[in-house]
Amino acid sequence: QQHKFWETQPVGQFKDLGNSTLPEGPIEQPTPLSEVKQEPYNLPNLYEWTVCDMKSDEVCNEVYILLTNNYVEDDDNLFRFNYSKEFLRWGLTPPGYFQNWHIGVRVKSSKKLVAFITGIPVKIRVRNEVVQMAEVNFLCVHKKLRSKRLAPVMIKEVTRRIHLENIWQAAYTAGVFLPTPVTTCQYWHRTLNPKKLIDVGFSRLGERMTMSRTIKLYKLPNSTSTRGLRKMELRDVPQVTRLLRNYLNRFIVAPTFDEDEVEHWLLPQENVVDSYVVECEETREITDFFSFYTLPSTILNNQNHSTLKAAYSFYYVTNRVQLMQLMQDALIIAKRDDFDVFNALDVMENEPILKDLKFGPGDGQLYYYLYNYRLNNVLKPSELGLVLL
Ligand SMILES: COc1cccc(CC(=N)NC(=O)c2cccnc2OC2CCNCC2)c1
């Protein structure tokens, strides 16, 4: 009853767990495009579908307002993700995107935007198979329209539009347990601004810890330590692409990025994404890089602060530099750029260095899912090289 909708979908079902006779790979075969439902699913009477042109400042602003007031909150309802307009435009318009996968629901009478869901195209390798998938994200229903069963019809509608482009698999994450995660990630936070994080209730003063001792504990050097570290530039795209494609091959599930995608996802954009490369002084070659994206959160009821400035670890490659040192430099740069906290999942090679870099475990999990693709074994987070926005 609890997963009424997901039990009707081609996703790993709990009842199939342990049944290793089922083959790994697509669960349902593609259907001929002529047999895909041509018209949109029905919405409750008062509502209508709309396509959101994220390059329109007006529409992007409507999406921004909807998400700012109604998107994901932490378990204690102290914070709510506050994706910026420029972040949403960046995150939803990669090379080859489909505008009609940016789906909104409006009230017919007032034209008010009250729900949203998106897909973007992404090539994901699962073991040795590169599969053209969609990354589904930003599912949001206005707080006043919850439990009207709108989410299932939005998921079916974005799935229908993805099918119409002859794409049959998808990847998504959620903070809730659904049938059936490919992996369960733990999130971690590295305090950069301890006083503010304690003021707003994000962290608590440790036992037998004073504020001044806590400030000292999280203090970082003023300058980075990696020789040749500098901001990524357009001219670095070919080398970063080669490095990243090769590095991601070590994971069981990971995206495959071409140069256009690396340019889109990793070229620094202020208040959106930041990337730093390590250039070898002798050879001028790029040997390592890291990146993080900017995702603030609204602080829901605090007198002194309204926004939590958070950096989220994105993609990186290490060749010459230890990940520990690379991430320490990322922390130093984030602190210098006035971030309050640096977040990371225990994916890729993060887990072994989190504790030493003074990350603390978050109070929740992030589950990764594949749609219409069965994996016979649940993955360890360290076998996953995919980071979603
Ligand atoms: C601090 O403000 C928050 C506001 C809303 C939710 C959460 C907790 C949470 N759910 N965090 C994460 O999902 C998370 C923690 C570390 C790294 N990436 C994350 O999520 C990313 C990737 C999935 N889409 C949201 C952003 C925190």
The ligand as an SDF file (V2000), in Angstrom:
LIG
                    3D

 27 29  0  0  0  0  0  0  0  0999 V2000
   21.1540   22.1340    4.7660 C   0  0  0  0  0  0  0  0  0  0  0  0
   19.9230   22.3150    4.0980 O   0  0  0  0  0  0  0  0  0  0  0  0
   19.2320   21.2020    3.6930 C   0  0  0  0  0  0  0  0  0  0  0  0
   18.0660   21.4500    2.9780 C   0  0  0  0  0  0  0  0  0  0  0  0
   17.3170   20.3520    2.5460 C   0  0  0  0  0  0  0  0  0  0  0  0
   17.7150   19.0300    2.8020 C   0  0  0  0  0  0  0  0  0  0  0  0
   18.8970   18.8160    3.5040 C   0  0  0  0  0  0  0  0  0  0  0  0
   19.3550   17.4220    3.8120 C   0  0  0  0  0  0  0  0  0  0  0  0
   19.5910   16.7020    2.5040 C   0  0  0  0  0  0  0  0  0  0  0  0
   18.6560   16.0400    1.9750 N   0  0  0  0  0  0  0  0  0  0  0  0
   20.8460   16.7930    1.9360 N   0  0  0  0  0  0  0  0  0  0  0  0
   21.1510   16.1380    0.7690 C   0  0  0  0  0  0  0  0  0  0  0  0
   20.3320   15.5250    0.1070 O   0  0  0  0  0  0  0  0  0  0  0  0
   22.5660   16.1980    0.3440 C   0  0  0  0  0  0  0  0  0  0  0  0
   23.5960   16.1460    1.2690 C   0  0  0  0  0  0  0  0  0  0  0  0
   24.9220   16.1470    0.8000 C   0  0  0  0  0  0  0  0  0  0  0  0
   25.1880   16.1970   -0.5750 C   0  0  0  0  0  0  0  0  0  0  0  0
   24.1610   16.2610   -1.4810 N   0  0  0  0  0  0  0  0  0  0  0  0
   22.8870   16.2780   -1.0250 C   0  0  0  0  0  0  0  0  0  0  0  0
   21.8690   16.3340   -1.9370 O   0  0  0  0  0  0  0  0  0  0  0  0
   22.1800   16.9100   -3.2060 C   0  0  0  0  0  0  0  0  0  0  0  0
   22.0100   15.8190   -4.2510 C   0  0  0  0  0  0  0  0  0  0  0  0
   20.5460   15.4170   -4.3800 C   0  0  0  0  0  0  0  0  0  0  0  0
   19.6910   16.5800   -4.6410 N   0  0  0  0  0  0  0  0  0  0  0  0
   19.8030   17.5910   -3.5560 C   0  0  0  0  0  0  0  0  0  0  0  0
   21.2320   18.0880   -3.4260 C   0  0  0  0  0  0  0  0  0  0  0  0
   19.6710   19.8970    3.9550 C   0  0  0  0  0  0  0  0  0  0  0  0
  1  2  1  0
  2  3  1  0
  3  4  1  0
  3 27  2  0
  4  5  2  0
  5  6  1  0
  6  7  2  0
  7  8  1  0
  7 27  1  0
  8  9  1  0
  9 10  2  0
  9 11  1  0
 11 12  1  0
 12 13  2  0
 12 14  1  0
 14 15  1  0
 14 19  2  0
 15 16  2  0
 16 17  1  0
 17 18  2  0
 18 19  1  0
 19 20  1  0
 20 21  1  0
 21 22  1  0
 21 26  1  0
 22 23  1  0
 23 24  1  0
 24 25  1  0
 25 26  1  0
M  END
$$$$
